Amino acid sequence: MESRGIFLNLSPLDHRYSLSSPALFASLSDILGEAASVRYCARVEAALLKALLGRAAVPGAGPGLFAEIDAAAEAVDPEQVYEEEKKTQHNVRALVNVMKRLLPAPARPFLHLGATSVDILDTAAALRYRDALRRVILPLLCDLEAELIRRCREEAATPQIGRTHGQHAVPLTFGFALAEYVSRLGESISRLEERSAGLRGKLAGAVGSYNATSLLVRDPLALERDFLGGLGLEPSEHSTQLVEPEYLLRLLLEVNVAFGVLANLADDLRNLQRTEIGEVREEFTATQVGSSTMPQKRNPWNSEHVKSLWKAFAPRVTTFFMDQISDHQRDLTNSASSRFVGEYLAGFALAAERTRSVLSSLVVDRARMAQNIRRTGDLVYSEAVYVLIALGGDPEAHERIRSATLRAEKTGARLADVLKEETAAWDQLSRQLAATRGTNAESFFSDPASYTGLAEERARAIADTHAARIEALRARLGG
């Protein structure tokens, strides 16, 4: 078959992104590439053949013959299958014809017997996507989550101004801000493990009612269980010619959820690199160029790249929903669209790898974070003052403090100095602080960066929780 250089390929996954993450691309190609697709189908055909020979008590069935069947499956050449498909105009029949030539004679009559094409295709797809998740993507997400946890712990006590609607709010810590993503991604990782383990296969025949296998064995359901059990899968509860699409749909939807978490994190990191904020930055190499015309630029291009990958791939969730629909027992309206699932998983994996890389080398400017807190000054205490005065019984506390903040902004005075002018309010605030914090108002207002609530404690607790979950997941995945 014709070979060509990667720069003649149409998908940027196959040239630009394969070069940027060669090890990841190779591991994904071994499972999601077209050659892998053919080989997975061959392994499924071998599993069916062995189950049928064993269940039907065919003479000569046993370990020796089964080893030859497995060897034949591994010897299938995807290029030969494609050449055969030019004649058959049918991909599974082409595979069967090629594989039959490689089998020992006693096994040949039983190859693909009782199966319809989608028994093979849907079962092989379940295996491929399960393996892609559990061998490549989930371990990668564990590495990313571990990096998030490391940075969360490092910055658990680093004061940072909180922001809502793009405006300064009350202080928190940068570790607490990262803990949001530790939690959100960690939850999604758990769901991905569950969904990937729950993918199903089938051996129910052309319309799902076991017509053909009922002619072959006394118990077609037992044959199906034997076949799928040898592949580590369970059968779909009710199949048409297709496995119920919701098993895969739910997995892909959770991938989309995780993709959105990565995009949100990338957006936050990108915005924190704005010149006027400048609290973090992506590390640049000695030879890296930020702009083709402005030599001083240090663009947050890796974070932007993650967001851009999400924009390219997340809308495909619409197609996944559309593939949920098939007329009667099956039509071919998903024959093209379903072929892009592997590309979608690869796009997500590339975004995860890029996010991990960003976090591993992210530079945190703690001095700039402190400077940004000081920009708002003691106005960050307006919430605290309102709450404490209201706690003392003042029903107009919110309006009183709102008016005080307006006066402080207009005059440029400290909020504390404006409040001191209202002796009763200042005294009341001092009494409440003594009762709740063991300090006085003057001391309380002296360090806005100290008003971070439980941010540090919550950051550390969330990091510890998800570190334990990741360790347990790694063990379940085999390291």
N, C-alpha and C positions, 0 to 999 in steps of 0.2 A: 504494500500500500504506500501511496505517496507520503513522504515526510517533508516537513518544511520548518523553517526557523520560527522561533516564537514570535518574532516581530511581524509575521504574516498572519498571526491569529487575530480574530476580531475582538474577543473579550479582553479587556484590560487585566482581568484576573490572570490570564495566561501569559502575559508578558510583563507589564509594569509591576503588578503586585506579586507575581511569582518571584521576581527578582528582588523585591524589597523584603520578602520573608521566605527564603528558599526552603528552609527546613520545615516550616509550617505547611507550605504549599506541597512539598513532597509527601508529607504524612496525610494530608487531605486527599491528594491525588491517588494514593494507594487504596483509598476507600470510596471516594466520590467521583474519580475519573471514569471515562468511558470504558477503558480496558477493565477497570475494577468492576464496573457494572456487569460486563459480560462474565467475568470470573465468578462474581457472587451468584449469578444465575446458574452457572455451571455447578457450583457447590450445592445449590438448592436442588438441582436435578439429581446430583449424586446422593444427597440425603434422602430424597424421595425414592430413588431406585433401591437403596439399601433397605429402607423401611418396607417397601413393597416385597422385595425378595425374601426378607425375613418373615413378614406377616403371612405371605402366601406360601411359605415353606417350599420355595423353589429348590430343587436338588442342586447341591454344590454351594448354596448360600452360606457364607461364613466369613471369618476374618480375612482369609487369603483373598477371596473374591472382592470383599469390601475394600481392601487396600488397593487392589487394582482399579476399582471404580474411583476411589479418591484420587489416585494418580492420574487417571484419565481426565478428571475434572480440572486438575491443576495444569494439565498439559494443553488445555483448550487455548488456541491462539485467537485473540479477538479480531485480528486482521482477517483470518480465514473465515470467521463468522460473518464479517461484513461482506467479504467476497461472496459467500454463499447466499447472503440476503439479497444480493443483486438478482439471483435466480428465483428465490422463493418469494421475494417481496414480503417476507414475514420474519421478524427478528428471532422469535423463539424457535420457530421451526428450523431456521438456519442454524441456531445453536445446537439443536437436537441432532441435525444431520452431521455436523462437524464432530460432536462429542461421540456419536455412535461409532464413527470410524476408529475411535481411540479405545473403545471398550473391548473387553474380552467377549468372545462370541456368546457365551451363555447369558450374558446380561443384556445384550442388545435389544431383544424383543420387548423388554420391560421398561426401557428408557422412556420417560414422560407418559407412561401408560396411566390412564385415569385422570390426568391433569389437564387443565386448560391453561392457556398462556399466562393468565393473570395469577393463577396459583403460584407460578414461578416468579413472575415479575413483582407482585406485591409482597411476597415473602422475602425475596431478595432485597427489595427496597427497605423493608423493615430492618433487615440485618445491617444493611449499609448505613442507614441513618442511626441505628442504635450504636454501631461501632464508631461512627464519626463522632457522636456525642460522647461516648464513654471512653474511647481511646485517645481522642484528640481534644475536643472542645471542652468537655468538663475538666480534664486536667489543666488546660490552659486557663479556664475560668478560676480554678483553684489557685493557680499562680497569681492571677490578677487580684483575686480577693485577698490573698496573703500579702501582696504588695500594698493594697489599700489599708489593710490592718496595720502593717508596719508603719506607714506614714501617719495613720490615725493615732497610734500610740506615741509616735515621736512628737506630734503636734497637739497632743491632748490638752496641754496647759498653755498653748500659744494663743494669747488674746487676739481676736480679730473682730472687726465691726460686723454685726449682723446686717443683712440687707433684705428689705422687702420692697417690691415694686421698683427695684433699683435705687432705693433711698436708704440712707443710714437708719438702722433701727437700734436695737440694744446690742451690747457686746455678747459674743460667745467665744468659742475657741476654734481654731482652724481644724483641730482634731475632731471636734464635734461636727463641724461642717462635713468632713470626710466620712464620719460615722454614718451619716445619712446614706451614703452610697455603699458602705460596708453592709448595712442592713438591707437595703433594697436589692442589691445584687445577690447577697447571700440568700435571701428568700427565693429569688428567681433560680439560683443554682439548685436549690433543693427541689424545686418544681421540675427543673429540667432532668434531674436524675430520675425522679419518679416517672415522668412522661416517657423518657427514653427506654426505661425498663419495661414499660407497658405496651410497647408496640407489638402488633399481632401479625400472624401469618394465616394461611389457609390452604386446605386441600379439599375444597367443596365442589369443584367442577364448574361446568359452564354457566350454570345459573345459581349455584350455591346449594343445591339440594342433593348432592352426593350421588347423582345418577350413575356416572361411570364407575366410581369406586365401589358402588354397591354390587357391581358385576364381578369385581375382582376379589373381594374379601367379605367375610361374614360381618365384620364390624368396621365399617368405614370410619367411624369416629375414632376408634382405637388406632387405625392406620394413620389418621391425621395427627393424633397425639404423638405417635411414635416418630413420625416424620418431623414434626415441628420441635418435639423434645430434643431430637438430635441436633437441632440448631439453636437450642436455648430459647425458643419462642413458645407462646401459647396460641391456641387457635382463636380467631374472632368468634364471638358468640353467634352472630348471624351474618353470613356472607351472601352476597349475590355472586356475580363473577368477580366482584371486587371485595377486598377487605373493607369493613366499615371505615369510612374515611376519617371519622372523628379521632381515632387513636393518633394518627399522624397530624391532623389539624391542631389538636390541643398542644402537641409538642411544638409545632411551628409557631403557634400563637405565643407560647411562653418564650421561645427564642426572640420573637418580636418584642416582648416585654423587656427582656434582658438587653436587647439592642437599644431600646429607648432609654434605659438606665445609663448605658454607656454614653449615648448622645447627650443626655442631660449633664453628666459629669464633665464631658468634653466641653460643653458650652460654658459651664461654670468656670472651668480652668482657663478657657479662652478669654472670658471676660475679666478674670482676675489678672490677666496679662496686659490689659489695656494700659496705655501710658499713664493715664490719670489715676489708675488704681495701682498697678505695678506690684502686687503682693506676691506673685509667683512668676516663674518664667521657665520655659522649656530650655534645657541646656543645648547650646550650639557647639558643634565641633570646631576645631581650629580652622578648617577650610570651608565651612558651611556658609552659604550665601542666603541672605534674607530677602533681598530685592535685586532685580537686574539693573536698577538705576539708582537706588538709594543705599549706599554701602552701610549706613548705620542701622538699617532695619533688622529686627529680630522677630520675625513673625511667628505667631503660635500655630504653625502650619500643621503640626501633628494632631493637635486637638481639633483643628478645623477639618482635617482629613477624616477623623472618626465621625464627626457630625455629617460630613458629606457622604460617607459610606451609608450611614443610616438613612439619609434622604434618598439614596439610590435604591436601597433594598427594602426598607420598611413598607413602602406602598404595595409590595408584592403580596402582603397579607390578603389583599382583596382577591387575588387569584387563588389563594389557598381556600378561601371561602367559596369561590366559584367552582373549584374542583370538588366541593362537597356534594354537588348535584350531578347525578347521572341518570339518564332516562331508563326506567324499568330495571332490568338486571345489569345493563352496562351499555354505554356508548363510548365513542372515542374522543369526546370533547376535552378530555384531560391528557390525551396522548402526547401533545407538545408541551403544554403548560407544566405538567408534572416533571418534565425533564430538567427544569430549572431549579428544582428544590436544592440540589447539590450546590449549585452556584450561590444560592441564597445562604446556605450554611457556611460556605467558604467566605462570603463577604462578611458575615458576622464574626467568624473566627479571626479574620484579618483585622477587624475593628478592635476586637478584644486584645489581640497581640500588640497593636499600636497603643492602646490605652495603657497596657502594662508597661510598655517602654517609656511612655510619657511619665508615668508615676515613679518609675525607678530612678529617673534622673531629674525629677522636678526640683527646681531651686526655690526655696521658700524664703522670702524677704521679711523676716520678723520685725525688723526695724521699721519697714514701710507699713506693716500692719499696725504697729503701735502709733505711728504717725497719723494714719488714717483714722484711728480712734480719737486721737487728740483734735482732729479737724472739727469734729462735732462737739468736742469739749464736754462739759458736764450736762449738756442737754440730754445726753443718753440716760441721765438719771430721772428724767421727767416721769417715766412710768413708775419707777420706784417711789418717788415722792408722792405721786397721786395715790398709789396703793396704800402707802403707810398713813397718809392723812385720812383717806377714806376709812381705813381700819380704825382710826381714832374717833370716828363718828361724824365726819364732815360729809354731808350729802352732796355738796357742791365741789368736791375735791377735784374732779376731772376738769371742770370749767376753770377753777381757780388756778390750777397748774398750767392749763392751756394758755390762759391769759399771761401767766408769768413767762412762759417760753416765748411768746410773741414780743413781750417787752425786752427780754434778753436778746433776741435776734435783732430787734430794731436798734437797740442802744449799743450792742456789742458787749454787754456786761455778762458776767457769769450768771448762770441760773441761781447758784447759791447766793450771790449778792442780791439778786432781785428778791429772793425768798426772805432774806434777812430783813428786808424792809417791812415785811409783814411779821412782826414779832410773834404773834400768837401762832401762826402757821409754822414758823421756824422752831419755836419751843415745842409744839406738838410733834413735829418731825423728830426732834431730838429725843423726846420721850419714847416714841415708837421704836427708834433705832436702838436705844438702850435696852428696850425690852426684847426686841427680836434679834438683834445682831451683836449686842454688847458693845456698841460704839456710839460715838456722838456724830452729829450732822457734819461738823467741820471735817472730821477724819473721813467720813463716808464719801464726801465730795472730792477728796483729794486725789483719788486714783480711779478714773472712769474704767480703766482696763480691768479692775477687780470685780466689776459687776457682771459676772458671767454665769450666775446661777449654778446649775448642776452640770454645766457643759463638760467640764473635765471628767467628772465622775461617770457621766453617761457615755462619753466617748470610750473610756477604758472598759466599762462594762459591756458595751456593744462589741468592742474589739475582742474581748475575751470570749464572749458567747459564740461569735462567728469563727474565731480561731479554732475552737473545739469542734464546731460543725465541719469545718474544712478538713481537719485532721481525721475525723471519722469518715468523711467522704473519700478521702484519699485511700484509706484502708479498704473501704468497700470496692473501690476501683482497682485495687491491687497495687497501690503505691503511686 
